[in-house]
Amino acid sequence: MPSDRRAILQLLANGRIDPAQAERLMILVSQERETVWALAGCVGIAAVMQIHGLLPGLLSLCQAALAGALPGLQHVLTSIAFLLGGRL
């Protein structure tokens, strides 16, 4: 049990708050956690979108660097970039 919930239950057990106050505090604690998880999810999605947007450019740079050296690798990079929506 998380420490916040345990502290609320301890206050209730000691008679310092009534059950209605304990219920309101429990709701606030759960809403705070949900907000943190939602924010973390949004940050994660934004990071993935940024990486996805940069990936075709990075693949293009790799292709230019390897153009004469490794034609097979160049073909693989071109295929990956095409699948990700970029053109090399």
Secondary structure, DSSP 8 states (H G I E B T S, - for coil): --HHHHHHHHHHHTTSS-HHHHHHHHHHHHHHHHHHHHHHHHHHHHHHHHHHHHHHHHHHHHHHHHTTT-HHHHHHHHHHHHHTT---
